[in-house]
């Protein structure tokens, strides 16, 4: 520790830990095999965002292509298992190319992350059998609400006035979008709303748990992905094996094995690359910023879904989606102005506080006078 005294001020400088070669250690920031550590935070954010948009747009296309068919519903867990096995393999291959995986996070934490990952992916995939893909995305776009709740409970964060306004507007937009889908979509089912809500809950919790684990234990993206998906594979093998889905899914996929497994492979690769970008985004910007970026990507995916896959469209989709977009903007604006409160609302609040305090003082005086009289 070095101390330098200058007039009245004392500047304390703590030396960073040094490696064996005498150079300062710095936590590396990577997207797959691309090292973006030397670049500015803005460039790092831009790289992560581009990866998120490109990879997850492709992921959304293959997801709807595979899971929107009604006959996939009984074997969706088997397809999710294949997807998880491919993702785990990709993570292992990346560790061979870059650095061997050394576990830093306790296995207990990974067991929880694996269960949440399994819940998020399996419920999201299953929901496509009951809902339109745009409706599923709108629901997942609104995970900002449970992420805020989770951040308050798990990380002790505090949010400003605009964040809560954004959460309310998101709820309204989500409700209107769901009502529009229930009127126009032939595949709409209330069960789908319940299923995607469970996926939303898992998705919200997992972002905060990942952020806490990665910052506390300095774990790499690849370590988090490998252990989360590997343990989730064990869960899935047990579930599908005992339920018979493992055999049924294998028979179903064997009917057009080349096409089916190739689509699942492309789905897994695009999802893996997008996931690595999201984890890096969580590391450098936090869970809420990552949610905002992925939510904007989902808005573009909704437009592409309506263009590529024929489905009924009503204007209520547009304005309810705009409400969700407005909520995203308000959430982003609140990051720059965390203490902003509109002037009329601030004056009303101050007036209410003043009235309450004056009334409280008046009652205290009256109570004292009454006590003295008695």
Phi, psi and omega per residue, in radians:
X1 nan 2.270 -3.131
X2 -1.914 2.384 3.130
X3 -2.104 2.254 3.116
X4 -2.181 2.119 -3.094
X5 -1.745 2.237 3.113
X6 -2.290 1.999 -3.089
X7 0.763 -1.985 -3.084
X8 -1.586 -0.351 -3.034
X9 -1.582 2.593 3.070
X10 -2.106 2.098 -3.133
X11 -1.809 2.140 -3.127
X12 -1.877 2.118 3.138
X13 -1.987 2.175 3.113
X14 -1.790 2.098 -3.127
X15 -1.161 2.435 3.071
X16 -1.282 2.603 3.111
X17 -1.063 2.430 -3.083
X18 -1.854 2.582 3.107
X19 -1.423 -3.041 -3.090
X20 -1.165 -0.462 -3.119
X21 -1.583 0.098 3.080
X22 1.539 -0.078 -3.126
X23 -1.550 2.616 3.139
X24 -1.199 2.373 3.115
X25 -1.400 2.482 3.089
X26 -2.471 2.316 -3.103
X27 -1.106 2.190 -3.117
X28 -1.304 2.526 3.077
X29 -2.069 2.038 -3.049
X30 -2.263 2.602 2.879
X31 -2.065 1.887 -3.004
X32 0.995 -2.141 -3.133
X33 -1.693 0.147 -3.117
X34 -1.634 2.042 3.141
X35 -1.553 2.028 -3.132
X36 -1.961 0.276 -3.119
X37 -1.035 -0.727 -3.057
X38 -1.200 -0.275 -3.016
X39 -1.504 2.879 -3.126
X40 -1.211 2.786 3.116
X41 -0.992 -0.596 3.134
X42 -1.150 -0.756 3.119
X43 -1.160 -0.698 3.090
X44 -1.061 -0.772 3.112
X45 -1.095 -0.741 -3.135
X46 -1.121 -0.763 3.133
X47 -1.076 -0.799 3.130
X48 -1.085 -0.737 -3.108
X49 -1.128 -0.721 3.122
X50 -1.106 -0.782 3.095
X51 -1.044 -0.765 -3.132
X52 -1.062 -0.817 -3.095
X53 -1.125 -0.919 -3.049
X54 -1.126 -0.857 -3.061
X55 -1.179 -0.749 -3.074
X56 -1.375 -0.364 2.988
X57 -1.155 -0.770 3.061
X58 -1.121 -0.702 3.126
X59 -1.063 -0.762 3.141
X60 -1.102 -0.668 3.128
X61 -1.095 -0.875 -3.118
X62 -1.219 -0.537 3.105
X63 -1.110 -0.816 3.129
X64 -1.200 -0.619 3.132
X65 -1.087 -0.662 -3.063
X66 -1.502 -0.862 -2.909
X67 -1.642 -0.115 -3.117
X68 -1.361 -0.177 3.123
X69 -1.350 2.330 -3.098
X70 -1.065 -0.569 -3.080
X71 -1.258 -0.195 3.141
X72 -1.383 -0.368 -3.031
X73 -0.879 -0.846 -3.091
X74 -1.208 -0.372 -3.052
X75 -2.023 0.346 -3.085
X76 -1.090 -0.583 3.133
X77 -1.159 -0.574 3.106
X78 -1.155 -0.764 3.120
X79 -1.122 -0.664 3.076
X80 -1.108 -0.650 3.087
X81 -1.090 -0.817 3.108
X82 -1.060 -0.728 3.115
X83 -1.059 -0.742 -3.136
X84 -1.194 -0.674 3.114
X85 -1.103 -0.728 3.114
X86 -1.143 -0.744 3.134
X87 -1.091 -0.739 3.098
X88 -1.095 -0.719 3.121
X89 -1.122 -0.728 3.110
X90 -1.089 -0.696 3.117
X91 -1.120 -0.717 3.132
X92 -1.159 -0.731 3.110
X93 -1.085 -0.718 3.111
X94 -1.093 -0.644 3.127
X95 -1.165 -0.571 3.104
X96 -1.207 -0.710 -3.114
X97 -1.216 -0.756 -3.072
X98 -1.654 -1.623 -3.108
X99 -2.267 2.498 3.069
X100 -1.049 2.542 -3.111
X101 -1.320 2.151 3.039
X102 -2.057 2.037 -3.056
X103 -1.235 2.212 3.097
X104 -1.964 -0.544 -3.115
X105 -1.476 2.420 3.125
X106 -1.016 2.519 -3.111
X107 -1.073 -0.476 3.113
X108 -1.111 -0.728 3.095
X109 -1.136 -0.687 3.118
X110 -1.170 -0.565 3.090
X111 -1.094 -0.689 3.091
X112 -1.206 -0.792 3.125
X113 -1.064 -0.671 3.128
X114 -1.116 -0.746 3.120
X115 -1.119 -0.716 3.120
X116 -1.189 -0.707 3.098
X117 -1.087 -0.782 3.102
X118 -1.062 -0.764 3.125
X119 -1.093 -0.781 -3.138
X120 -1.064 -0.892 -3.047
X121 -1.241 -0.806 -3.073
X122 -1.183 -0.744 3.116
X123 -1.176 -0.674 3.119
X124 -1.128 -0.782 3.121
X125 -1.119 -0.750 -3.130
X126 -1.157 -0.591 -3.102
X127 -1.066 -0.482 -3.132
X128 -1.168 -0.305 3.085
X129 -1.379 -0.250 -3.101
X130 -2.000 -0.383 -3.033
X131 -2.275 2.803 2.962
X132 -1.167 2.630 3.108
X133 -1.051 -0.741 3.085
X134 -1.020 -0.667 3.120
X135 -1.153 -0.702 3.099
X136 -1.071 -0.720 -3.130
X137 -1.194 -0.674 3.117
X138 -1.073 -0.732 3.087
X139 -1.056 -0.812 -3.104
X140 -1.221 -0.443 3.080
X141 -1.174 -0.446 -3.083
X142 -1.593 0.279 3.102
X143 -1.271 -0.066 3.041
X144 -0.994 -0.575 -3.110
X145 -1.144 -0.999 3.097
X146 -1.177 -0.439 3.061
X147 -1.121 -0.718 3.089
X148 -1.076 -0.781 3.134
X149 -1.107 -0.768 3.132
X150 -1.120 -0.671 3.129
X151 -1.134 -0.640 3.117
X152 -1.170 -0.759 -3.071
X153 -1.343 -0.836 -3.015
X154 -1.444 -0.782 -3.035
X155 -1.815 -0.134 3.125
X156 1.264 0.435 -3.132
X157 -1.319 2.793 3.066
X158 -2.196 2.504 -3.085
X159 -2.076 2.735 -3.105
X160 -1.602 -3.101 -3.083
X161 -1.040 -0.780 -3.072
X162 -1.139 -0.549 3.115
X163 -1.099 -0.718 3.141
X164 -1.261 -0.607 3.043
X165 -1.099 -0.749 3.113
X166 -1.058 -0.691 -3.139
X167 -1.125 -0.713 3.126
X168 -1.153 -0.779 3.137
X169 -1.104 -0.665 3.089
X170 -1.064 -0.737 3.131
X171 -1.065 -0.741 3.136
X172 -1.140 -0.834 3.138
X173 -1.074 -0.715 3.118
X174 -1.098 -0.747 3.140
X175 -1.106 -0.781 -3.122
X176 -1.149 -0.691 3.128
X177 -1.135 -0.719 3.136
X178 -1.147 -0.701 3.105
X179 -1.109 -0.693 3.109
X180 -1.108 -0.718 -3.140
X181 -1.161 -0.650 -3.134
X182 -1.164 -0.451 -3.121
X183 -1.510 -0.535 -2.994
X184 -1.882 -0.515 -3.029
X185 -1.490 2.230 3.084
X186 -1.255 -0.309 -3.101
X187 -1.662 0.018 -3.049
X188 -1.153 2.379 3.112
X189 -2.555 2.371 -3.131
X190 -1.053 -0.527 3.104
X191 -1.020 -0.623 3.118
X192 -1.083 -0.639 3.106
X193 -1.122 -0.737 3.126
X194 -1.136 -0.771 -3.107
X195 -1.115 -0.807 -3.112
X196 -1.232 -0.467 3.073
X197 -1.181 -0.668 3.069
X198 -1.139 -0.703 3.088
X199 -1.110 -0.690 3.124
X200 -1.085 -0.736 3.134
X201 -1.109 -0.816 3.112
X202 -1.095 -0.719 -3.109
X203 -1.118 -0.652 -3.131
X204 -1.207 -0.722 -3.112
X205 -1.214 -0.687 -3.015
X206 -1.125 -0.610 3.130
X207 -1.085 -0.746 -3.136
X208 -1.249 -0.664 3.114
X209 -1.151 -0.723 3.102
X210 -1.091 -0.791 -3.119
X211 -1.067 -0.765 -3.122
X212 -1.145 -0.761 -3.111
X213 -1.166 -0.754 -3.088
X214 -1.188 -0.630 -3.138
X215 -1.385 -0.621 -3.093
X216 -1.290 -0.717 -3.050
X217 -1.874 0.019 -3.127
X218 0.953 0.766 -3.123
X219 -1.428 2.570 3.113
X220 -1.410 2.810 3.089
X221 -0.998 -0.787 -3.046
X222 -1.123 -0.649 3.109
X223 -1.104 -0.803 -3.126
X224 -1.085 -0.776 -3.126
X225 -1.144 -0.829 -3.050
X226 -1.063 -0.926 -3.070
X227 -1.215 -0.652 3.131
X228 -1.093 -0.827 -3.085
X229 -1.346 -0.590 3.128
X230 -1.132 -0.788 3.116
X231 -1.190 -0.631 3.087
X232 -1.109 -0.596 3.076
X233 -1.069 -0.712 3.110
X234 -1.087 -0.778 3.087
X235 -1.000 -0.791 -3.073
X236 -1.185 -0.693 3.119
X237 -1.059 -0.738 3.128
X238 -1.141 -0.809 -3.092
X239 -1.139 -0.869 -3.104
X240 -1.226 -0.566 3.130
X241 -1.160 -0.794 -3.120
X242 -1.288 -0.501 -3.101
X243 -1.532 -0.218 -3.120
X244 1.537 -0.043 -3.125
X245 -1.183 -0.493 -3.128
X246 -1.045 -0.807 3.135
X247 -1.239 -0.803 -3.130
X248 -1.075 -0.715 3.135
X249 -1.159 -0.691 3.121
X250 -1.109 -0.730 3.119
X251 -1.121 -0.745 -3.116
X252 -1.118 -0.820 -3.105
X253 -1.212 -0.422 3.138
X254 -1.232 -0.305 -3.130
X255 -1.134 -0.618 3.022
X256 -2.464 1.185 -2.947
X257 -1.042 -0.816 -3.061
X258 -1.067 -0.888 -3.110
X259 -1.138 -0.779 -3.051
X260 -1.145 -0.875 -3.089
X261 -1.240 -0.520 3.075
X262 -1.171 -0.740 3.093
X263 -1.117 -0.702 3.109
X264 -1.143 -0.643 3.117
X265 -1.116 -0.816 3.126
X266 -1.132 -0.662 3.069
X267 -1.051 -0.770 -3.104
X268 -1.197 -0.745 -3.119
X269 -1.118 -0.835 3.135
X270 -1.128 -0.678 3.105
X271 -1.157 -0.674 -3.141
X272 -1.146 -0.797 3.133
X273 -1.123 -0.717 3.108
X274 -1.146 -0.688 3.133
X275 -1.107 -0.729 3.105
X276 -1.066 -0.700 3.114
X277 -1.149 -0.683 3.129
X278 -1.156 -0.738 3.125
X279 -1.092 -0.681 3.075
X280 -1.143 -0.679 3.106
X281 -1.116 -0.691 3.083
X282 -1.090 -0.707 -3.102
X283 -1.126 -0.772 -3.002
X284 -1.607 -0.386 -3.050
X285 -2.165 -0.311 -3.101
X286 1.729 2.868 -3.024
X287 -1.163 -0.660 -3.062
X288 -1.198 -0.707 3.085
X289 -1.129 -0.718 3.105
X290 -1.062 -0.719 3.101
X291 -1.084 -0.713 -3.131
X292 -1.095 -0.780 3.141
X293 -1.122 -0.823 -3.129
X294 -1.158 -0.520 3.092
X295 -1.181 -0.713 3.088
X296 -1.119 -0.652 3.084
X297 -1.086 -0.665 -3.131
X298 -1.159 -0.571 3.084
X299 -1.070 -0.730 3.095
X300 -1.190 -0.631 3.113
X301 -1.109 -0.627 3.110
X302 -1.082 -0.786 3.129
X303 -1.069 -0.792 -3.132
X304 -1.128 -0.643 3.134
X305 -1.096 -0.735 3.110
X306 -1.176 -0.515 -3.122
X307 -1.382 -0.691 -3.035
X308 -1.571 -0.558 -3.110
X309 -2.028 2.127 -3.072
X310 -1.166 2.174 3.096
X311 -2.698 2.616 -3.129
X312 -1.095 2.539 -3.107
X313 -2.280 2.335 3.022
X314 -2.228 2.760 -3.059
X315 -1.137 -0.388 3.125
X316 -1.076 -0.528 3.039
X317 -1.016 -0.749 -3.044
X318 -1.178 -0.909 -3.039
X319 -1.295 -0.525 3.064
X320 -1.239 -0.614 3.038
X321 -1.146 -0.602 3.094
X322 -1.168 -0.580 3.064
X323 -1.096 -0.743 3.099
X324 -1.108 -0.716 3.106
X325 -1.105 -0.693 3.085
X326 -1.075 -0.721 3.117
X327 -1.098 -0.681 3.101
X328 -1.105 -0.728 3.131
X329 -1.121 -0.777 3.126
X330 -1.065 -0.682 3.105
X331 -1.129 -0.702 3.112
X332 -1.172 -0.720 -3.137
X333 -1.121 -0.612 -3.118
X334 -1.172 -0.397 3.103
X335 -1.175 -0.590 3.117
X336 -1.449 -0.485 -3.115
X337 -2.263 1.241 -3.006
X338 -1.137 -0.419 -3.084
X339 -1.837 0.241 -3.096
X340 -1.260 2.294 3.014
X341 -2.369 2.266 3.120
X342 -0.916 2.456 -3.043
X343 -0.978 -0.835 -3.137
X344 -1.031 -0.721 3.135
X345 -1.175 -0.670 3.115
X346 -1.100 -0.754 3.124
X347 -1.135 -0.717 3.104
X348 -1.065 -0.748 -3.141
X349 -1.128 -0.734 3.106
X350 -1.130 -0.680 3.110
X351 -1.107 -0.758 3.125
X352 -1.106 -0.729 3.104
X353 -1.102 -0.739 3.129
X354 -1.110 -0.754 3.135
X355 -1.115 -0.731 -3.138
X356 -1.109 -0.779 -3.122
X357 -1.142 -0.722 3.122
X358 -1.144 -0.713 3.123
X359 -1.161 -0.648 3.139
X360 -1.156 -0.751 3.106
X361 -1.104 -0.714 3.136
X362 -1.082 -0.776 -3.139
X363 -1.142 -0.636 3.102
X364 -1.127 -0.719 3.117
X365 -1.122 -0.790 3.141
X366 -1.095 -0.712 3.137
X367 -1.111 -0.705 3.134
X368 -1.161 -0.722 3.117
X369 -1.101 -0.705 3.131
X370 -1.143 -0.712 3.138
X371 -1.128 -0.708 3.118
X372 -1.150 -0.641 3.134
X373 -1.154 -0.740 -3.133
X374 -1.202 nan nan
